[in-house]
């Protein structure tokens, strides 16, 4: 599941990277791009990718509803046993997909990623570090990056998750 908002520049490359990673590891997969009201040509690119690649599909929102709504729509449409969330901006590396599935094979129902090298400016990185530290202290859940967009869920768990956004 890939929420998309004005990501025309990255979609074809992301599809290519996901395909390369999954094909090399013999992983059966589908990619659902959820266009969250983009004003660029993201939807046209998604339609072309879906037409050229049977493992690709798309959902289009008429306006921007936010990432939470996009992910919820993706979860409802997904057909696999394992559901992966991934951001469209190429900061999440599809080469990590097999590693996530390896962790799942160890018995984990949820696997959360984290960005070792963030490509964001400092004014985004610093507040994120403060947030992660606070959440860790408040919940006792020690994750490096609570907000990382790269996550894997077993479909049974995903059905029970209610994502709330803005």
Secondary structure, DSSP 8 states (H G I E B T S, - for coil): -EEESS-TTTHHHHHHHHHHHHHHTT----EEEEEES-SSSHHHHHHHHHHH-TTEEEEEESS---HHHHHHHHHHH--SSEEEE--SSS-S-GGGHHHHHHHHHTT-SEEE---SS--S-HHHHHHHHHHHHHHHHHH----S-TT-S-EEEEHHHHHH------
